[in-house]
Amino acid sequence: MKFGILLDHQYDPGTDIGARTGELVEYVQHIRDLGYDSLFGIHHYLSSLSTHQPLPLLSRLIDHSGSMELGTGILILPLGHPVHWAEEIATIDQMSGGRFVLGIGSGYREDEFASFGVERRTRVSRMNESLDVMRQLWSGEKVTHHGQHFDLDGVRCSVLPAQDEIPVWVGANGPIGIERIAKQGLPWLAPSNVRRNWAVGNLKDYREHRAAAGFDDTGATFPIHRDLCVADSSEEAFAIAGTAVQRSYGEYVQYGMDYFDSQWEGIKEKALFFGSPDDIAAKVQDFADAGFNHFVFRSQWLGMPIEQSMKIVERFAREVMPRFRS
């Protein structure tokens, strides 16, 4: 069982990003010292919030992250060229000593695609082709590729990853995408905002599709994002972070996700890991029994002081994590 942290490096417009970066360095050092396994950054362009770009931020955090895996959760692959991504990611993997995990997704925000001049309807085919080209480039061999979106003629990547193969996780929020990921033999990164039965049911389907495609589960990673607040009780957890987490999810409404407003009570009760140490341990065990084995927690939300986030991750590490370490 592995436990990681998803950094929520999104802030109100006009925020001093330099100051927030310093806070994140301290937060990551704290996470490292508490024994977490992984650390992930988020990715968006042209956001309503001031948002660090993940690759520069993760590069800044390498020297403060100990032996944790570092990655993107997720990188919007269709908005870049595979040559660019391949060399940027290989560089970070080298700088981190081979600790990078590439979480990718196809994206959804219309303004991002329009601004990049990329047709949104092509996002899945662009993502798949980009990953294929990147893997060819990481082989170290000359690459000639003439595809639907990209053309390369006898080129070789100038920097190769430290790892023989960079782990790739793929995010998806629907059955078609999840089935596609399973048939590729790649880990499906389950989203944070979905209810328990949806996550568990889709993991079951994913594993069945994966097995049918000939992939063995031995040593496989089954990751999931969850929002986490550990307190003396569920009531106290929501008193600490309820307003902040609702405000963070409320930012998505402007991107067409109005269910974060209309269905908030259901999400609040069935998707969040908020409660006492015993409550959280029971939730982790429930999801682990269903097959999830790498939990990536977000404990930062809009307007909440970083000191409170530090208390949450510390309490989980002290009072919950040891129950799952053998």
N, C-alpha and C positions, 0 to 999 in steps of 0.2 A: 504494500500500500504506500503510495506516495502522496505528499501534500505540497502544493505550491501556492503562490500568491500572484494574482492578477493586479498589476498596478493600474489605478484609475487616474491617469495623468491628464485629466480634463478639469479646467478651472474657469471661473467666471471671466468674461472678456476684460482685458486690461490687467490681468493678473501678472505679477512680476515672475516670469518663468524662471529667471535665474535663482530667485529665492526658493521657488517650489522645487527646483532641481536639487538644491541643497537639502531640503526636507526629504526628498526621495532617497538621496544617498544615505541619510541617517536611518530611514525606514528600512532600506535594503540591508544595511549592516545589522539592524535589529533582527530582521527575518533570518539572515544568515546565521547569526549566533543562536537563534532559537531552534535550528535544525531543520528548517524547511528544505524541500528537495528541488524546487524550481521557482522561476520568476518569469513573468510574461508581461509584455506591453501591448497596448491597443493601437489601432491605426484608423485614422480618418483624415481627410483633407477638407478644407473650407468649412470646418465645423462651426456651430454657433458658440462653441466653447474654445478657450485657448488650450490647444492640445499639442504636447510634444510629439514630434515624429518618432516612431519607436526605434528605428535602427540607430540614430545618433544617441538617443537616450540609453539604450542598452549598451552601447559602446562606452558611454560615460560610467556605467554601473559595473562593468566587468571587474575592475580591480577591487570592488567592494562586495562582490557576490560569492566569495569563497569557492566552493565546489558545486554550487547549484547549477542546474540547467538554466539556460537563458533562451527566451524565445518570443515569438509573436503570437498573440492570441486575439485577433488574427491579423495577417497582412493581406491587404486587398490586392491580390496578384494581378487581376486584369488591368489595373491602372498603371502598370509599369511594363517596361520591356524586359524579357527574360535575361538578356545579356547584363543589363543593369542590376537586376535582382541577383543573378548568379554571382557576380563579382562582389557586390556589397555583402551578401550573406556569407560567402566564402571568407571574406576578410574578417568579419566578426567571429566566425567559427575559428579561424586561426588565432585571432587575438585572445579568444576565451579559452584556448587550449582544447577545442573540440567539444564545447558544451551547448551548442546552439540547437534549438528545436524550432523548425519552421512550421508555424501554424498559419494556414492560408484559408481564404474564403473568396467568394465571387463578388461580394459587395451588394449594395442595394440602393444607395442614395443617388437619386436622379442628378442632383447638381454636380456630384463628383464626376460622373460619367460624361455629362454634357460639357463640363469645363475641360476635360482631358480629350474631348473629341472622340470618345469611344462609345460605340452603340451599346446600350445597356443589354440588349437582347443577345449580344455575343459574349456576355461575361463568363459563362460557364465554359464555352469552347476555348476562349482566350486563356482562362485559368488552367485548363487541362493541357493545352498546347504549351503554355509558358513553363509549366512544371516539367513536361517532357524535354523541352529544350534545355532547361537548367540542368537537369540530370545528365544530359548528353555533354554539356559543357564541363560539368564536374568530373567527368571521366578522365579529363586531361588530354583527350584525343582531339584531333581536328574535327570540327562539326560542319556538316553540310545539311541544311534543313530547308525544305520548301513546303510550308504548310499553309493553312487557311489564313493565318494572321502574321506569320513571321518568316523571313527568308535570311538564311545565313549561308555563306559560301566559304567553306574551308577555313573556319576561324577556330582559335583555341583560347580557352579561358586563361587570363593572365595570373590568376590566383586560385588555388584549389582549396577545398575545405580540409581541415585537420582530420575530420572523421572520414572513414571510408564511405559512409553513407549518412547524410544528414537526415534525422527523423523528420517526417512530414505528417502533421495532423491537419485534418480538413474539417472546417465548420460547415454545417448545413442545418436548415430548420424545417425541412420537409421530407416526406418519404422517398420521393424520386431521387433527391440529392443524396440521401443517406444510403439508398440502395447502390447508387453509382460509386460511392466511396467504398462500400463493402466489396464490390466486385473488383475494385482496384487494389484491395488488400491493405488500404491505408486506415489509420485510426480515425474514427469519427469523433470530433470534439463537440460534445453535447452542450447546448447553450444554457446560460444561467437562468433565464427568465421563464422557463417552461415548467409546467407542473410535474409532480413526481410521476404520475401514471404515464404521461406522455414520454418522459425521458426513459423510463424503464421499458415501456412497450416498444419504443423505437430501437432501444439497444438490443432487445430480444430479436427483432426483425433484422437488424443490422448483422448480428452474429449468425443468424440463419443464412442470410445472403452471402456472407463472408465464407461460411463453411461450404455452401453450395458451389462457390467459385474456387474451392480447393485450398483455402488458407487455414492454417492451423492456429488455434488460439494460444498455444504455448508461448509464453514470453510476450504476448501482445499487450498493447497499451489501450486502455479504454478510459479516456479522460472526460471530465465534465467540469464546467464552470458553475459555481454557486456563490451567492452573496452570503457573507458570514458575519454574525454579531453574537458573541458569547457574553452572557451576563448572568445574574443570579436567577433570572426567570425570563420567560418570553416577554412579559409585560415590560420588564426593565430594558430588555434588548431593543424593543420598539421605542421606548422612551429615549434611549440613547441615539438610535440611528434611523428610526422610522421616517422622520421628516426628510432627512438627507437622502435616504435611498429612494423614496418616492419622488423627490425632486430630480434625482439623477435619471430615473426612468421616464419622468415627465418630459425630458429633453427630446425623447424619441418621437413624441406625438407629432412634432412638426415635420417628421420624415414619413408620415403616413401610418405610424404605428399607434393609432388612437386607442387600441385595446389596453395600452399601459395606463390609460385613464379610465376607460369604461369597465375594465376587468381587474382593476387594481386589487380589490379585496380578495379575489381568488388567487391572484399571483402572490400576494402578501402571505396568505395562509399556507399555500401549497408549494411555493417555489423557493422561499427564502430559508436559509439555515440560521434562524434567529431563536435564541433560547438559552437555557441553562447548559452547563457542560453535559449533563445526562441527556438532555434533549438533543443536543448536537451529536453526541456519540451514537444515539439511537438512529438519527437520520443518516449519518455516515455508514453505520452498519447495514441499514436498509438498502442503501444504494450499492454498497459493496456486495451484499448478497445477490443483487441483481446483476453484478458483473463489473461495475465501475471500479477502477483501481488507481486512478490518478485524479485527485480532487484539486482544482485550482480555485482558490477563494479570493473574492474581492471584499475588502473591508474598508474601502475608501469611497466616499460619496460626496457630492457637492455640498460645500459649506461646513463639513465636519472637520475639526482640527486633526492634524496628523497624529497628535499625541493620543487621541482616542483610538485611532486605527492601530497604533502600536500596542495599546492595552488589549485590544481584541485579539490580535494575532498572538500576543504573549499568553493570554489566558487559554487559547486553543492549544498552544504548544505545551503548556504546563499541565492542563487538566483533561485534555481530550486526546491529543496525539499519542501519548504513551500507551493508551489502551489498544492501539493498532500497530505498535512496534513490538516485534518479537525478538 
